[in-house]
Amino acid sequence: MTSTIETTVGWIGCGRMGAAMAGRLARAGAPLTAWNRTRSKAEALAPLGAAVADTIADLRDRDVVFTMVSTPADLKQVLLGENGLLADAGRLPGAVVDCSTVSIEASAEVREACDRLGVAFLASPVSGNGKVAETGGLSLVVSGPEDTFRRIEPLLALIGKSVTYVGEGEGARLVKIAHNLFLGVVTQSLAEITVLAEKGGVSRAAFLEFLNDSVMGSVFTRYKTPALVNLDYTPTFTPILLRKDFDLGLAAARRLDVPMPLAAQTAQLVQASVGSGRVDEDFAILLDLQAAASGLELKPENVQVDDGLGDGGSDGAGAESR
């Protein structure tokens, strides 16, 4: 492919989400170089036209470098560590865009370090999982210098279906945390009403079909339906990750003096799902916990269910927010 994109792009973090997002840029013809701690994951992007970096230092001459990593510690390491992207003050990228889900405090620390070095920093967490990323269905929220956002917006638009700018500073982090609180509350509520219907004699497939086609249905409830109907808890978002987001969200609520009684109660139920030991499964196991508390034994219904992603149906778990 002959590229019409002149902005040179570096990419750090080629897990399932990162690889899917970087892959969309590579397919669009962006001159992209990827690095991952496990090199083979970055090499998987080579057939799409991406180059593979031997070290993070190889990305320091890029116009913009995206990061998609798991934890605040990982973010600080790849950017500020001894061999990190920003370790050489004489050779720095034009901008950094972090798509990870990290705390407001961690993001502000990284932003401050970037500011000291004259590197523009955008926080751009995303909503969706790897499958959604591959189809271009991610939603991105962005905060940071507006002029930098306007320059990089065309690249962001290649990654997802929507890009929302919410201002300077760490606003994007708060939006993402609020989003994931809602994710947990909605999923717990969905588990409760689904168990109620089934204990009253209605199949999960029938109940959720009705719900999805009603005014109360949503893209998310349809995403989640295959997992709930067929008890396929292949992980897309684990209870551990959801607990982290509730911790972040309730901490923000305390700081801002916002009462959140529903979120606080849901946090306890998420903690119970972690306490069950099923931490490597999808957080849709909230359905199992609700059924057990209701004296109901669930069984897979083995029904082909449309997940709304346009692939004709899925038996897999739904789309969550990383």
PyMOL commands that set and color helices and strands:
alter all, ss='L'
color gray80, all
select helices_A, chain A and resi 16-27+39-43+46-48+56-59+72-80+104-117+130-134+146-159+171-199+204-213+219-230+239-256+261-275+283-293
alter helices_A, ss='H'
color red, helices_A
select strands_A, chain A and resi 9-12+32-35+51-52+64-67+95-98+120-123+126-127+139-142+162-165
alter strands_A, ss='S'
color yellow, strands_A
deselect
rebuild
show_as cartoon
